[in-house]
Amino acid sequence: MSEKESGGGDFRYAVGESKVPWHAVGEFYNGKDAVEMVKFLLPDAGNAGYQAQLERTANEIKALADVGGKATKLTLGKKVQEAEEISRKYFGAKYACFLDNWTGGMEIGYKLAGIGPGDEIIMPAVTFIATMAYPLNVGAKIVFADIDPETINLDPADVARKITPKTKMIVPVHLGGYPVDMDPIMELAKKHNLIVMEDAAHGMGGAYKGKKLGAIGHFGGFSLHEVKNITSLGEGGLLLTSEDFAGPQLPGARFLGLDLSRKIKDWLYDISPLTDRFGKPQVALNHSATEIQALGMLLQMQRMDDIIAIRRKAAEYMNSVLSQEEGILVEKADTPETYGTHHLYLLRIDPEIVGGNIQQLSRKLAEKGLTNITHFGPMYRLKIMKDLGYDEEAIAATCPNTEKMFYHSYTHLPLYPLTQEQLEYQAKAVVEAVREMKAGK
Ligand SMILES: Cc1ncc(COP(=O)(O)O)c(C=O)c1O
């Protein structure tokens, strides 16, 4: 079998027309495997006719396998390239890197920004552990900015107060998909020579003042984990930058310092360290993603704008019902300058009017069969922070809104893919629960 017939030889070796292909060292997927994959993605939901249809489909797939070729390039190939090309155009960034997850994407951003021991990084007090994992690992110091009570995103005024000579980065998080007020953040960064990395894990497809979220800071990117607006088969990440010191290094940063788009002449000499913002060497790890993950992202990206439009309508519906009830504070709507992704619905209450706090409301919502997502809380309260020597009470004293809001006022609700009936049930249940609390029940 020549290289051409076999679907392409390995890109790492300039072998020309190979008589003995490289991929012979690995096992292909066959027709039976493909049937199992279809069964996995489209499982039996107990509907009549599933088994009979499955049998017909299995026979067709096996017949297709007899005449079809083999997908011999499974990782970092043409689909990954296509996903990156489309992303560059869609988000308006000069460089894009598709990888295994967004935690890995942030690791690369932090590494190229040259983050090391003692450097200070300002991020919102409310986010997910992934935002701070890499800086914690290398002994950098996390400085928590308080949140804006209306959006629970970081408050730019508090970021300004917390900048010191050791500050190296600001990491805004578009929590729940609501855009952070980026202009003051970028101005602070310019004034103090800081790098901004947008954690837009929830913000894929959203925009702020005409710019796509994730493409405003020096670095930014998205999670394609299964509980995000779109996914790449359960895990995935996309890192964006328009910085020329960083962009050309992204392929190497993703895979151990190797740029696989170039033929590698000699493994002994072709592996280089990354060069960070300060010209220091950094060692890359492996955050490769597969071709099928890239395909998974491309398929869902085609309907991403429609998905956001449906989510936006669902949020508007929640707002229209909940705004009728005193004591419930509805989510901030999109403005002409902001286009949120409505990844999660931000439910807030005024504890004084409602006569109880969000913890009580959460319990009531759970009793009524609602899912409410309570895991975006004060990061300085995580056990790991105490273990690492952070003084949680001292930090809490610098984040009064976070303290007040988390324990008393907010939680998140899902919006998609709820049916209209489920959405109506959810809105009605919130109103009922609040009324019960007001009645002292
Ligand atoms: C705010 C935030 N940042 C970062 C991440 C990490 O993304 P990933 O799971 O793709 O590593 C998540 C994932 O849930 C997140 O919610």
The ligand as an SDF file (V2000), in Angstrom:
LIG
                    3D

 16 16  0  0  0  0  0  0  0  0999 V2000
  -15.0510   29.6220   34.4260 C   0  0  0  0  0  0  0  0  0  0  0  0
  -14.3510   28.4030   33.9120 C   0  0  0  0  0  0  0  0  0  0  0  0
  -13.0590   28.4980   33.5570 N   0  0  0  0  0  0  0  0  0  0  0  0
  -12.3820   27.4370   33.0820 C   0  0  0  0  0  0  0  0  0  0  0  0
  -12.9860   26.2150   32.9100 C   0  0  0  0  0  0  0  0  0  0  0  0
  -12.1360   25.0620   32.4270 C   0  0  0  0  0  0  0  0  0  0  0  0
  -12.5380   24.5430   31.1980 O   0  0  0  0  0  0  0  0  0  0  0  0
  -12.1590   23.0300   30.8050 P   0  0  0  0  0  0  0  0  0  0  0  0
  -13.1070   22.1360   31.5500 O   0  0  0  0  0  0  0  0  0  0  0  0
  -12.3900   22.9700   29.3210 O   0  0  0  0  0  0  0  0  0  0  0  0
  -10.7590   22.7980   31.1730 O   0  0  0  0  0  0  0  0  0  0  0  0
  -14.3210   26.0590   33.2490 C   0  0  0  0  0  0  0  0  0  0  0  0
  -14.9740   24.7570   33.0800 C   0  0  0  0  0  0  0  0  0  0  0  0
  -16.0010   24.4590   33.6300 O   0  0  0  0  0  0  0  0  0  0  0  0
  -15.0320   27.1760   33.7800 C   0  0  0  0  0  0  0  0  0  0  0  0
  -16.3130   27.0770   34.1600 O   0  0  0  0  0  0  0  0  0  0  0  0
  1  2  1  0
  2  3  1  0
  2 15  2  0
  3  4  2  0
  4  5  1  0
  5  6  1  0
  5 12  2  0
  6  7  1  0
  7  8  1  0
  8  9  2  0
  8 10  1  0
  8 11  1  0
 12 13  1  0
 12 15  1  0
 13 14  2  0
 15 16  1  0
M  END
$$$$
